[in-house]
């Protein structure tokens, strides 16, 4: 009977600890993960690492399209945009922005480091169906 009480106390202690940790993560979700979706980002990283894709699509919490590329490989995104008719006008490494032009319209696209190995590009374009 004494052994059952010890196991029960251990189980309750682990359960309470898990609830506390999950509560802290839930309360600080935006501070920890920002406005990105961690599971969607992991799927994008999986596509880059194991499916040998050059660029992977993901979304943020507002369902805006974002692209994940390996760090330093923004050329992949620029080539994709060239196929859609855009040309790179300016690349500002200091402010982490790309300026693209299509006809007379200029579009500024920002990018930032996702992890030490990946860059996430915020795309203002809607998903083409």
N, CA, C and O atoms as a Tinker XYZ file with bonds, in Angstrom:
   516  protein
     1  N      0.824000   -1.197000    0.000000    73     2
     2  CA     0.000000    0.000000    0.000000    64     1     3
     3  C      0.864000    1.254000    0.000000    63     2     4     5
     4  O      0.531000    2.252000   -0.640000    81     3
     5  N      1.976000    1.190000    0.726000    73     3     6
     6  CA     2.890000    2.315000    0.796000    64     5     7
     7  C      3.497000    2.613000   -0.574000    63     6     8     9
     8  O      3.713000    3.776000   -0.914000    81     7
     9  N      3.773000    1.573000   -1.360000    73     7    10
    10  CA     4.363000    1.737000   -2.671000    64     9    11
    11  C      3.362000    2.397000   -3.622000    63    10    12    13
    12  O      3.755000    3.207000   -4.462000    81    11
    13  N      2.092000    2.066000   -3.502000    73    11    14
    14  CA     1.049000    2.653000   -4.353000    64    13    15
    15  C      0.931000    4.149000   -4.067000    63    14    16    17
    16  O      0.760000    4.943000   -4.992000    81    15
    17  N      1.021000    4.540000   -2.799000    73    15    18
    18  CA     0.956000    5.962000   -2.437000    64    17    19
    19  C      2.137000    6.734000   -3.031000    63    18    20    21
    20  O      1.969000    7.851000   -3.521000    81    19
    21  N      3.334000    6.134000   -2.986000    73    19    22
    22  CA     4.510000    6.794000   -3.547000    64    21    23
    23  C      4.363000    6.990000   -5.059000    63    22    24    25
    24  O      4.697000    8.051000   -5.587000    81    23
    25  N      3.863000    5.966000   -5.750000    73    23    26
    26  CA     3.665000    6.063000   -7.197000    64    25    27
    27  C      2.607000    7.112000   -7.507000    63    26    28    29
    28  O      2.762000    7.886000   -8.452000    81    27
    29  N      1.547000    7.149000   -6.731000    73    27    30
    30  CA     0.476000    8.132000   -6.929000    64    29    31
    31  C      0.994000    9.552000   -6.694000    63    30    32    33
    32  O      0.676000   10.457000   -7.466000    81    31
    33  N      1.776000    9.754000   -5.652000    73    31    34
    34  CA     2.341000   11.068000   -5.365000    64    33    35
    35  C      3.304000   11.485000   -6.485000    63    34    36    37
    36  O      3.294000   12.642000   -6.905000    81    35
    37  N      4.122000   10.567000   -6.965000    73    35    38
    38  CA     5.033000   10.852000   -8.061000    64    37    39
    39  C      4.257000   11.217000   -9.331000    63    38    40    41
    40  O      4.611000   12.171000  -10.024000    81    39
    41  N      3.212000   10.468000   -9.629000    73    39    42
    42  CA     2.375000   10.736000  -10.799000    64    41    43
    43  C      1.724000   12.112000  -10.696000    63    42    44    45
    44  O      1.725000   12.866000  -11.669000    81    43
    45  N      1.175000   12.445000   -9.547000    73    43    46
    46  CA     0.546000   13.750000   -9.357000    64    45    47
    47  C      1.562000   14.884000   -9.460000    63    46    48    49
    48  O      1.251000   15.940000  -10.012000    81    47
    49  N      2.766000   14.682000   -8.939000    73    47    50
    50  CA     3.808000   15.711000   -9.013000    64    49    51
    51  C      4.207000   15.963000  -10.468000    63    50    52    53
    52  O      4.381000   17.109000  -10.880000    81    51
    53  N      4.349000   14.885000  -11.240000    73    51    54
    54  CA     4.688000   15.033000  -12.663000    64    53    55
    55  C      3.545000   15.704000  -13.409000    63    54    56    57
    56  O      3.786000   16.579000  -14.241000    81    55
    57  N      2.315000   15.315000  -13.133000    73    55    58
    58  CA     1.152000   15.906000  -13.793000    64    57    59
    59  C      1.029000   17.401000  -13.486000    63    58    60    61
    60  O      0.770000   18.199000  -14.387000    81    59
    61  N      1.211000   17.777000  -12.238000    73    59    62
    62  CA     1.138000   19.193000  -11.853000    64    61    63
    63  C      2.275000   19.976000  -12.507000    63    62    64    65
    64  O      2.066000   21.103000  -12.954000    81    63
    65  N      3.475000   19.395000  -12.569000    73    63    66
    66  CA     4.606000   20.061000  -13.220000    64    65    67
    67  C      4.322000   20.294000  -14.702000    63    66    68    69
    68  O      4.607000   21.373000  -15.222000    81    67
    69  N      3.768000   19.302000  -15.383000    73    67    70
    70  CA     3.445000   19.441000  -16.801000    64    69    71
    71  C      2.389000   20.522000  -17.008000    63    70    72    73
    72  O      2.493000   21.321000  -17.939000    81    71
    73  N      1.384000   20.551000  -16.155000    73    71    74
    74  CA     0.333000   21.572000  -16.268000    64    73    75
    75  C      0.914000   22.971000  -16.067000    63    74    76    77
    76  O      0.539000   23.905000  -16.776000    81    75
    77  N      1.813000   23.118000  -15.120000    73    75    78
    78  CA     2.428000   24.430000  -14.868000    64    77    79
    79  C      3.268000   24.860000  -16.069000    63    78    80    81
    80  O      3.175000   26.009000  -16.501000    81    79
    81  N      4.084000   23.960000  -16.615000    73    79    82
    82  CA     4.930000   24.294000  -17.770000    64    81    83
    83  C      4.068000   24.658000  -18.973000    63    82    84    85
    84  O      4.346000   25.650000  -19.647000    81    83
    85  N      3.034000   23.881000  -19.254000    73    83    86
    86  CA     2.154000   24.178000  -20.391000    64    85    87
    87  C      1.403000   25.491000  -20.186000    63    86    88    89
    88  O      1.161000   26.217000  -21.150000    81    87
    89  N      1.035000   25.804000  -18.961000    73    87    90
    90  CA     0.374000   27.080000  -18.674000    64    89    91
    91  C      1.305000   28.257000  -18.945000    63    90    92    93
    92  O      0.894000   29.260000  -19.528000    81    91
    93  N      2.549000   28.133000  -18.523000    73    91    94
    94  CA     3.527000   29.205000  -18.755000    64    93    95
    95  C      3.750000   29.398000  -20.255000    63    94    96    97
    96  O      3.816000   30.531000  -20.733000    81    95
    97  N      3.865000   28.297000  -20.997000    73    95    98
    98  CA     4.029000   28.399000  -22.452000    64    97    99
    99  C      2.801000   29.039000  -23.077000    63    98   100   101
   100  O      2.936000   29.901000  -23.946000    81    99
   101  N      1.620000   28.643000  -22.663000    73    99   102
   102  CA     0.389000   29.199000  -23.238000    64   101   103
   103  C      0.277000   30.700000  -22.954000    63   102   104   105
   104  O     -0.092000   31.473000  -23.837000    81   103
   105  N      0.590000   31.102000  -21.746000    73   103   106
   106  CA     0.494000   32.521000  -21.377000    64   105   107
   107  C      1.517000   33.354000  -22.150000    63   106   108   109
   108  O      1.218000   34.474000  -22.563000    81   107
   109  N      2.716000   32.817000  -22.345000    73   107   110
   110  CA     3.790000   33.549000  -23.019000    64   109   111
   111  C      3.982000   33.102000  -24.469000    63   110   112   113
   112  O      5.077000   33.238000  -25.014000    81   111
   113  N      2.948000   32.578000  -25.091000    73   111   114
   114  CA     3.046000   32.022000  -26.436000    64   113   115
   115  C      3.635000   33.024000  -27.435000    63   114   116   117
   116  O      4.564000   32.695000  -28.172000    81   115
   117  N      3.097000   34.234000  -27.456000    73   115   118
   118  CA     3.541000   35.226000  -28.437000    64   117   119
   119  C      4.975000   35.665000  -28.172000    63   118   120   121
   120  O      5.727000   35.923000  -29.112000    81   119
   121  N      5.357000   35.751000  -26.912000    73   119   122
   122  CA     6.727000   36.132000  -26.580000    64   121   123
   123  C      7.709000   35.026000  -26.981000    63   122   124   125
   124  O      8.813000   35.317000  -27.441000    81   123
   125  N      7.318000   33.781000  -26.812000    73   123   126
   126  CA     8.212000   32.660000  -27.112000    64   125   127
   127  C      8.321000   32.434000  -28.617000    63   126   128   129
   128  O      9.425000   32.315000  -29.149000    81   127
   129  N      7.169000   32.375000  -29.314000    73   127   130
   130  CA     7.161000   32.005000  -30.727000    64   129   131
   131  C      6.947000   33.177000  -31.671000    63   130   132   133
   132  O      7.074000   33.009000  -32.884000    81   131
   133  N      6.629000   34.347000  -31.161000    73   131   134
   134  CA     6.352000   35.487000  -32.035000    64   133   135
   135  C      5.021000   35.295000  -32.734000    63   134   136   137
   136  O      4.103000   34.686000  -32.185000    81   135
   137  N      4.919000   35.816000  -33.949000    73   135   138
   138  CA     3.651000   35.685000  -34.664000    64   137   139
   139  C      3.691000   34.551000  -35.684000    63   138   140   141
   140  O      2.866000   34.507000  -36.596000    81   139
   141  N      4.644000   33.635000  -35.534000    73   139   142
   142  CA     4.720000   32.494000  -36.443000    64   141   143
   143  C      4.111000   31.263000  -35.790000    63   142   144   145
   144  O      3.917000   31.206000  -34.576000    81   143
   145  N      3.820000   30.298000  -36.619000    73   143   146
   146  CA     3.283000   29.024000  -36.133000    64   145   147
   147  C      4.433000   28.021000  -36.063000    63   146   148   149
   148  O      5.017000   27.682000  -37.093000    81   147
   149  N      4.762000   27.544000  -34.872000    73   147   150
   150  CA     5.919000   26.666000  -34.743000    64   149   151
   151  C      5.766000   25.346000  -35.491000    63   150   152   153
   152  O      6.740000   24.855000  -36.063000    81   151
   153  N      4.580000   24.762000  -35.503000    73   151   154
   154  CA     4.398000   23.481000  -36.184000    64   153   155
   155  C      4.507000   23.667000  -37.698000    63   154   156   157
   156  O      5.101000   22.834000  -38.383000    81   155
   157  N      3.938000   24.752000  -38.222000    73   155   158
   158  CA     4.050000   25.040000  -39.651000    64   157   159
   159  C      5.502000   25.293000  -40.036000    63   158   160   161
   160  O      5.937000   24.890000  -41.115000    81   159
   161  N      6.248000   25.952000  -39.170000    73   159   162
   162  CA     7.660000   26.204000  -39.452000    64   161   163
   163  C      8.478000   24.917000  -39.429000    63   162   164   165
   164  O      9.396000   24.750000  -40.231000    81   163
   165  N      8.151000   24.015000  -38.520000    73   163   166
   166  CA     8.848000   22.729000  -38.469000    64   165   167
   167  C      8.558000   21.937000  -39.741000    63   166   168   169
   168  O      9.456000   21.291000  -40.280000    81   167
   169  N      7.315000   21.978000  -40.229000    73   167   170
   170  CA     6.983000   21.308000  -41.485000    64   169   171
   171  C      7.775000   21.896000  -42.651000    63   170   172   173
   172  O      8.239000   21.162000  -43.524000    81   171
   173  N      7.927000   23.212000  -42.662000    73   171   174
   174  CA     8.697000   23.861000  -43.723000    64   173   175
   175  C     10.169000   23.451000  -43.645000    63   174   176   177
   176  O     10.796000   23.192000  -44.672000    81   175
   177  N     10.718000   23.392000  -42.435000    73   175   178
   178  CA    12.106000   22.973000  -42.271000    64   177   179
   179  C     12.287000   21.514000  -42.688000    63   178   180   181
   180  O     13.317000   21.148000  -43.256000    81   179
   181  N     11.291000   20.690000  -42.407000    73   179   182
   182  CA    11.319000   19.288000  -42.819000    64   181   183
   183  C     11.389000   19.190000  -44.340000    63   182   184   185
   184  O     12.147000   18.384000  -44.879000    81   183
   185  N     10.593000   20.016000  -45.036000    73   183   186
   186  CA    10.620000   19.996000  -46.495000    64   185   187
   187  C     11.989000   20.400000  -47.029000    63   186   188   189
   188  O     12.463000   19.841000  -48.018000    81   187
   189  N     12.619000   21.368000  -46.378000    73   187   190
   190  CA    13.943000   21.804000  -46.827000    64   189   191
   191  C     15.013000   20.750000  -46.565000    63   190   192   193
   192  O     15.879000   20.517000  -47.409000    81   191
   193  N     14.954000   20.121000  -45.411000    73   191   194
   194  CA    16.001000   19.182000  -45.023000    64   193   195
   195  C     15.840000   17.810000  -45.661000    63   194   196   197
   196  O     16.802000   17.259000  -46.196000    81   195
   197  N     14.640000   17.254000  -45.610000    73   195   198
   198  CA    14.469000   15.863000  -45.991000    64   197   199
   199  C     13.832000   15.666000  -47.361000    63   198   200   201
   200  O     13.995000   14.604000  -47.962000    81   199
   201  N     13.126000   16.643000  -47.856000    73   199   202
   202  CA    12.515000   16.514000  -49.182000    64   201   203
   203  C     13.311000   17.283000  -50.231000    63   202   204   205
   204  O     12.891000   17.382000  -51.383000    81   203
   205  N     14.440000   17.817000  -49.839000    73   203   206
   206  CA    15.375000   18.511000  -50.735000    64   205   207
   207  C     14.729000   19.620000  -51.553000    63   206   208   209
   208  O     15.048000   19.791000  -52.730000    81   207
   209  N     13.836000   20.363000  -50.944000    73   207   210
   210  CA    13.269000   21.537000  -51.607000    64   209   211
   211  C     14.189000   22.728000  -51.355000    63   210   212   213
   212  O     14.904000   22.774000  -50.354000    81   211
   213  N     14.159000   23.686000  -52.273000    73   211   214
   214  CA    14.979000   24.881000  -52.111000    64   213   215
   215  C     14.269000   25.957000  -51.308000    63   214   216   217
   216  O     14.908000   26.800000  -50.679000    81   215
   217  N     12.922000   25.922000  -51.336000    73   215   218
   218  CA    12.116000   26.921000  -50.643000    64   217   219
   219  C     10.856000   26.225000  -50.136000    63   218   220   221
   220  O     10.325000   25.337000  -50.803000    81   219
   221  N     10.379000   26.621000  -48.968000    73   219   222
   222  CA     9.178000   26.007000  -48.393000    64   221   223
   223  C      8.218000   27.103000  -47.948000    63   222   224   225
   224  O      8.627000   28.152000  -47.451000    81   223
   225  N      6.939000   26.831000  -48.141000    73   223   226
   226  CA     5.901000   27.800000  -47.784000    64   225   227
   227  C      5.360000   27.506000  -46.397000    63   226   228   229
   228  O      5.182000   26.347000  -46.022000    81   227
   229  N      5.103000   28.549000  -45.647000    73   227   230
   230  CA     4.507000   28.435000  -44.318000    64   229   231
   231  C      3.568000   29.621000  -44.122000    63   230   232   233
   232  O      3.445000   30.465000  -45.009000    81   231
   233  N      2.913000   29.692000  -42.978000    73   231   234
   234  CA     2.008000   30.804000  -42.691000    64   233   235
   235  C      2.252000   31.296000  -41.273000    63   234   236   237
   236  O      2.825000   30.594000  -40.440000    81   235
   237  N      1.800000   32.528000  -41.020000    73   235   238
   238  CA     1.866000   33.048000  -39.657000    64   237   239
   239  C      0.473000   32.927000  -39.032000    63   238   240   241
   240  O     -0.419000   32.318000  -39.622000    81   239
   241  N      0.288000   33.500000  -37.855000    73   239   242
   242  CA    -0.983000   33.357000  -37.147000    64   241   243
   243  C     -2.137000   34.067000  -37.848000    63   242   244   245
   244  O     -3.299000   33.765000  -37.577000    81   243
   245  N     -1.835000   35.005000  -38.744000    73   243   246
   246  CA    -2.872000   35.706000  -39.500000    64   245   247
   247  C     -3.081000   35.093000  -40.874000    63   246   248   249
   248  O     -3.756000   35.681000  -41.719000    81   247
   249  N     -2.504000   33.910000  -41.110000    73   247   250
   250  CA    -2.581000   33.179000  -42.383000    64   249   251
   251  C     -1.929000   33.921000  -43.536000    63   250   252   253
   252  O     -2.296000   33.703000  -44.691000    81   251
   253  N     -0.974000   34.789000  -43.249000    73   251   254
   254  CA    -0.177000   35.414000  -44.301000    64   253   255
   255  C      0.865000   34.416000  -44.768000    63   254   256   257
   256  O      1.429000   33.673000  -43.966000    81   255
   257  N      1.116000   34.402000  -46.063000    73   255   258
   258  CA     2.087000   33.470000  -46.622000    64   257   259
   259  C      3.498000   33.944000  -46.287000    63   258   260   261
   260  O      3.822000   35.126000  -46.408000    81   259
   261  N      4.319000   33.001000  -45.868000    73   259   262
   262  CA     5.726000   33.258000  -45.589000    64   261   263
   263  C      6.522000   32.129000  -46.236000    63   262   264   265
   264  O      6.008000   31.030000  -46.444000    81   263
   265  N      7.760000   32.411000  -46.545000    73   263   266
   266  CA     8.616000   31.408000  -47.155000    64   265   267
   267  C      9.843000   31.199000  -46.290000    63   266   268   269
   268  O     10.380000   32.146000  -45.716000    81   267
   269  N     10.282000   29.953000  -46.200000    73   267   270
   270  CA    11.471000   29.607000  -45.434000    64   269   271
   271  C     12.530000   29.131000  -46.423000    63   270   272   273
   272  O     12.272000   28.267000  -47.260000    81   271
   273  N     13.712000   29.703000  -46.314000    73   271   274
   274  CA    14.854000   29.307000  -47.138000    64   273   275
   275  C     16.052000   29.090000  -46.227000    63   274   276   277
   276  O     16.091000   29.626000  -45.119000    81   275
   277  N     17.033000   28.309000  -46.679000    73   275   278
   278  CA    18.252000   28.196000  -45.879000    64   277   279
   279  C     18.923000   29.565000  -45.752000    63   278   280   281
   280  O     18.845000   30.388000  -46.664000    81   279
   281  N     19.567000   29.793000  -44.641000    73   279   282
   282  CA    20.195000   31.091000  -44.386000    64   281   283
   283  C     21.183000   31.433000  -45.507000    63   282   284   285
   284  O     22.030000   30.625000  -45.886000    81   283
   285  N     21.045000   32.652000  -46.020000    73   283   286
   286  CA    21.924000   33.111000  -47.077000    64   285   287
   287  C     21.496000   32.712000  -48.483000    63   286   288   289
   288  O     22.217000   32.994000  -49.441000    81   287
   289  N     20.341000   32.063000  -48.635000    73   287   290
   290  CA    19.869000   31.621000  -49.945000    64   289   291
   291  C     18.612000   32.382000  -50.369000    63   290   292   293
   292  O     17.619000   31.777000  -50.773000    81   291
   293  N     18.661000   33.694000  -50.277000    73   291   294
   294  CA    17.528000   34.512000  -50.715000    64   293   295
   295  C     17.361000   34.476000  -52.228000    63   294   296   297
   296  O     16.302000   34.825000  -52.749000    81   295
   297  N     18.405000   34.056000  -52.930000    73   295   298
   298  CA    18.335000   33.986000  -54.387000    64   297   299
   299  C     17.223000   33.048000  -54.858000    63   298   300   301
   300  O     16.632000   33.266000  -55.916000    81   299
   301  N     16.939000   32.014000  -54.082000    73   299   302
   302  CA    15.866000   31.092000  -54.430000    64   301   303
   303  C     14.533000   31.821000  -54.498000    63   302   304   305
   304  O     13.759000   31.626000  -55.435000    81   303
   305  N     14.265000   32.662000  -53.502000    73   303   306
   306  CA    13.025000   33.447000  -53.485000    64   305   307
   307  C     13.028000   34.476000  -54.613000    63   306   308   309
   308  O     12.004000   34.691000  -55.261000    81   307
   309  N     14.161000   35.102000  -54.845000    73   307   310
   310  CA    14.251000   36.111000  -55.905000    64   309   311
   311  C     14.003000   35.470000  -57.267000    63   310   312   313
   312  O     13.333000   36.063000  -58.112000    81   311
   313  N     14.531000   34.273000  -57.493000    73   311   314
   314  CA    14.294000   33.556000  -58.754000    64   313   315
   315  C     12.815000   33.192000  -58.900000    63   314   316   317
   316  O     12.261000   33.281000  -59.996000    81   315
   317  N     12.176000   32.784000  -57.809000    73   315   318
   318  CA    10.749000   32.465000  -57.852000    64   317   319
   319  C      9.941000   33.701000  -58.237000    63   318   320   321
   320  O      8.991000   33.615000  -59.016000    81   319
   321  N     10.325000   34.846000  -57.689000    73   319   322
   322  CA     9.609000   36.077000  -57.998000    64   321   323
   323  C      9.900000   36.541000  -59.427000    63   322   324   325
   324  O      9.034000   37.152000  -60.053000    81   323
   325  N     11.100000   36.267000  -59.961000    73   323   326
   326  CA    11.405000   36.596000  -61.353000    64   325   327
   327  C     10.488000   35.829000  -62.297000    63   326   328   329
   328  O     10.064000   36.355000  -63.327000    81   327
   329  N     10.182000   34.576000  -61.938000    73   327   330
   330  CA     9.276000   33.771000  -62.766000    64   329   331
   331  C      7.867000   34.356000  -62.772000    63   330   332   333
   332  O      7.109000   34.150000  -63.721000    81   331
   333  N      7.518000   35.081000  -61.721000    73   331   334
   334  CA     6.202000   35.721000  -61.636000    64   333   335
   335  C      6.205000   37.124000  -62.236000    63   334   336   337
   336  O      5.188000   37.817000  -62.197000    81   335
   337  N      7.340000   37.548000  -62.790000    73   335   338
   338  CA     7.399000   38.833000  -63.467000    64   337   339
   339  C      7.993000   39.972000  -62.667000    63   338   340   341
   340  O      7.951000   41.116000  -63.119000    81   339
   341  N      8.543000   39.704000  -61.499000    73   339   342
   342  CA     9.143000   40.740000  -60.657000    64   341   343
   343  C     10.641000   40.801000  -60.904000    63   342   344   345
   344  O     11.266000   39.800000  -61.254000    81   343
   345  N     11.201000   41.968000  -60.722000    73   343   346
   346  CA    12.655000   42.120000  -60.790000    64   345   347
   347  C     13.143000   42.729000  -59.479000    63   346   348   349
   348  O     12.468000   43.563000  -58.875000    81   347
   349  N     14.316000   42.300000  -59.057000    73   347   350
   350  CA    14.899000   42.828000  -57.825000    64   349   351
   351  C     15.485000   44.200000  -58.113000    63   350   352   353
   352  O     16.359000   44.345000  -58.968000    81   351
   353  N     15.004000   45.199000  -57.399000    73   351   354
   354  CA    15.486000   46.561000  -57.565000    64   353   355
   355  C     16.561000   46.884000  -56.529000    63   354   356   357
   356  O     17.575000   47.508000  -56.844000    81   355
   357  N     16.326000   46.453000  -55.293000    73   355   358
   358  CA    17.267000   46.786000  -54.217000    64   357   359
   359  C     17.231000   45.708000  -53.150000    63   358   360   361
   360  O     16.168000   45.188000  -52.809000    81   359
   361  N     18.401000   45.378000  -52.628000    73   359   362
   362  CA    18.521000   44.443000  -51.502000    64   361   363
   363  C     19.236000   45.182000  -50.384000    63   362   364   365
   364  O     20.398000   45.562000  -50.521000    81   363
   365  N     18.530000   45.381000  -49.275000    73   363   366
   366  CA    19.077000   46.126000  -48.138000    64   365   367
   367  C     19.349000   45.158000  -46.991000    63   366   368   369
   368  O     18.439000   44.782000  -46.252000    81   367
   369  N     20.609000   44.763000  -46.853000    73   367   370
   370  CA    20.973000   43.808000  -45.799000    64   369   371
   371  C     20.890000   44.414000  -44.406000    63   370   372   373
   372  O     20.672000   43.698000  -43.428000    81   371
   373  N     21.062000   45.718000  -44.309000    73   371   374
   374  CA    21.017000   46.381000  -43.002000    64   373   375
   375  C     19.610000   46.339000  -42.408000    63   374   376   377
   376  O     19.444000   46.094000  -41.213000    81   375
   377  N     18.601000   46.578000  -43.243000    73   375   378
   378  CA    17.210000   46.588000  -42.776000    64   377   379
   379  C     16.459000   45.307000  -43.124000    63   378   380   381
   380  O     15.260000   45.202000  -42.865000    81   379
   381  N     17.143000   44.350000  -43.697000    73   379   382
   382  CA    16.580000   43.046000  -44.054000    64   381   383
   383  C     15.344000   43.181000  -44.942000    63   382   384   385
   384  O     14.280000   42.645000  -44.632000    81   383
   385  N     15.501000   43.902000  -46.043000    73   383   386
   386  CA    14.386000   44.082000  -46.979000    64   385   387
   387  C     14.852000   43.854000  -48.413000    63   386   388   389
   388  O     16.019000   44.047000  -48.753000    81   387
   389  N     13.903000   43.439000  -49.234000    73   387   390
   390  CA    14.092000   43.325000  -50.675000    64   389   391
   391  C     13.066000   44.240000  -51.328000    63   390   392   393
   392  O     11.917000   44.294000  -50.891000    81   391
   393  N     13.463000   44.947000  -52.352000    73   391   394
   394  CA    12.547000   45.807000  -53.086000    64   393   395
   395  C     12.378000   45.209000  -54.476000    63   394   396   397
   396  O     13.325000   45.139000  -55.259000    81   395
   397  N     11.149000   44.777000  -54.767000    73   395   398
   398  CA    10.841000   44.154000  -56.052000    64   397   399
   399  C      9.977000   45.087000  -56.877000    63   398   400   401
   400  O      9.198000   45.876000  -56.342000    81   399
   401  N     10.128000   44.982000  -58.194000    73   399   402
   402  CA     9.368000   45.847000  -59.094000    64   401   403
   403  C      8.677000   44.988000  -60.145000    63   402   404   405
   404  O      9.275000   44.081000  -60.722000    81   403
   405  N      7.413000   45.292000  -60.379000    73   403   406
   406  CA     6.662000   44.675000  -61.470000    64   405   407
   407  C      5.921000   45.801000  -62.175000    63   406   408   409
   408  O      5.042000   46.440000  -61.596000    81   407
   409  N      6.278000   46.032000  -63.405000    73   407   410
   410  CA     5.785000   47.180000  -64.179000    64   409   411
   411  C      6.126000   48.464000  -63.429000    63   410   412   413
   412  O      7.307000   48.771000  -63.265000    81   411
   413  N      5.133000   49.222000  -62.968000    73   411   414
   414  CA     5.393000   50.462000  -62.232000    64   413   415
   415  C      5.165000   50.315000  -60.731000    63   414   416   417
   416  O      5.227000   51.302000  -59.998000    81   415
   417  N      4.908000   49.119000  -60.275000    73   415   418
   418  CA     4.610000   48.891000  -58.863000    64   417   419
   419  C      5.843000   48.352000  -58.137000    63   418   420   421
   420  O      6.491000   47.410000  -58.592000    81   419
   421  N      6.147000   48.970000  -57.001000    73   419   422
   422  CA     7.244000   48.515000  -56.152000    64   421   423
   423  C      6.665000   47.826000  -54.923000    63   422   424   425
   424  O      5.675000   48.283000  -54.351000    81   423
   425  N      7.287000   46.735000  -54.526000    73   423   426
   426  CA     6.849000   45.985000  -53.354000    64   425   427
   427  C      8.052000   45.717000  -52.465000    63   426   428   429
   428  O      9.065000   45.185000  -52.920000    81   427
   429  N      7.937000   46.088000  -51.193000    73   427   430
   430  CA     9.011000   45.844000  -50.239000    64   429   431
   431  C      8.702000   44.578000  -49.447000    63   430   432   433
   432  O      7.609000   44.421000  -48.904000    81   431
   433  N      9.661000   43.699000  -49.391000    73   431   434
   434  CA     9.502000   42.420000  -48.709000    64   433   435
   435  C     10.563000   42.326000  -47.626000    63   434   436   437
   436  O     11.745000   42.560000  -47.879000    81   435
   437  N     10.136000   41.982000  -46.423000    73   435   438
   438  CA    11.091000   41.877000  -45.314000    64   437   439
   439  C     11.410000   40.411000  -45.039000    63   438   440   441
   440  O     10.610000   39.519000  -45.323000    81   439
   441  N     12.572000   40.190000  -44.492000    73   439   442
   442  CA    12.983000   38.854000  -44.092000    64   441   443
   443  C     13.724000   38.942000  -42.774000    63   442   444   445
   444  O     14.274000   39.984000  -42.419000    81   443
   445  N     13.729000   37.832000  -42.057000    73   443   446
   446  CA    14.436000   37.793000  -40.779000    64   445   447
   447  C     14.929000   36.382000  -40.524000    63   446   448   449
   448  O     14.505000   35.431000  -41.181000    81   447
   449  N     15.808000   36.262000  -39.585000    73   447   450
   450  CA    16.363000   34.963000  -39.227000    64   449   451
   451  C     15.321000   34.171000  -38.438000    63   450   452   453
   452  O     14.742000   34.677000  -37.476000    81   451
   453  N     15.092000   32.943000  -38.848000    73   451   454
   454  CA    14.161000   32.076000  -38.122000    64   453   455
   455  C     14.917000   31.275000  -37.072000    63   454   456   457
   456  O     14.533000   31.244000  -35.903000    81   455
   457  N     15.968000   30.644000  -37.489000    73   455   458
   458  CA    16.890000   29.958000  -36.581000    64   457   459
   459  C     18.291000   30.265000  -37.097000    63   458   460   461
   460  O     18.460000   31.102000  -37.984000    81   459
   461  N     19.269000   29.606000  -36.558000    73   459   462
   462  CA    20.629000   29.865000  -37.033000    64   461   463
   463  C     20.843000   29.324000  -38.441000    63   462   464   465
   464  O     21.824000   29.684000  -39.092000    81   463
   465  N     19.941000   28.459000  -38.929000    73   463   466
   466  CA    20.117000   27.842000  -40.245000    64   465   467
   467  C     19.115000   28.302000  -41.293000    63   466   468   469
   468  O     19.285000   27.999000  -42.474000    81   467
   469  N     18.075000   29.026000  -40.891000    73   467   470
   470  CA    17.006000   29.371000  -41.838000    64   469   471
   471  C     16.637000   30.847000  -41.775000    63   470   472   473
   472  O     16.812000   31.515000  -40.756000    81   471
   473  N     16.121000   31.330000  -42.898000    73   471   474
   474  CA    15.605000   32.688000  -43.009000    64   473   475
   475  C     14.142000   32.593000  -43.387000    63   474   476   477
   476  O     13.769000   31.780000  -44.233000    81   475
   477  N     13.301000   33.421000  -42.763000    73   475   478
   478  CA    11.880000   33.448000  -43.084000    64   477   479
   479  C     11.574000   34.765000  -43.792000    63   478   480   481
   480  O     11.963000   35.842000  -43.339000    81   479
   481  N     10.866000   34.649000  -44.913000    73   479   482
   482  CA    10.561000   35.799000  -45.755000    64   481   483
   483  C      9.075000   36.086000  -45.651000    63   482   484   485
   484  O      8.250000   35.210000  -45.908000    81   483
   485  N      8.726000   37.318000  -45.272000    73   483   486
   486  CA     7.328000   37.722000  -45.175000    64   485   487
   487  C      6.870000   38.191000  -46.545000    63   486   488   489
   488  O      7.396000   39.161000  -47.090000    81   487
   489  N      5.898000   37.503000  -47.089000    73   487   490
   490  CA     5.423000   37.843000  -48.430000    64   489   491
   491  C      4.096000   38.580000  -48.349000    63   490   492   493
   492  O      3.173000   38.101000  -47.691000    81   491
   493  N      3.976000   39.725000  -48.995000    73   491   494
   494  CA     2.717000   40.464000  -48.971000    64   493   495
   495  C      1.725000   39.945000  -50.013000    63   494   496   497
   496  O      0.612000   40.460000  -50.117000    81   495
   497  N      2.115000   38.946000  -50.770000    73   495   498
   498  CA     1.268000   38.463000  -51.854000    64   497   499
   499  C      0.289000   37.419000  -51.357000    63   498   500   501
   500  O      0.597000   36.644000  -50.451000    81   499
   501  N     -0.881000   37.403000  -51.947000    73   499   502
   502  CA    -1.880000   36.412000  -51.626000    64   501   503
   503  C     -1.559000   35.112000  -52.346000    63   502   504   505
   504  O     -0.876000   35.100000  -53.370000    81   503
   505  N     -2.062000   34.027000  -51.796000    73   503   506
   506  CA    -1.816000   32.733000  -52.407000    64   505   507
   507  C     -2.556000   32.638000  -53.735000    63   506   508   509
   508  O     -3.749000   32.932000  -53.816000    81   507
   509  N     -1.845000   32.230000  -54.760000    73   507   510
   510  CA    -2.474000   32.080000  -56.060000    64   509   511
   511  C     -3.088000   30.698000  -56.148000    63   510   512   513
   512  O     -2.424000   29.692000  -55.899000    81   511
   513  N     -4.357000   30.658000  -56.504000    73   511   514
   514  CA    -5.072000   29.381000  -56.554000    64   513   515
   515  C     -5.078000   28.840000  -57.959000    63   514   516
   516  O     -5.633000   27.770000  -58.207000    81   515
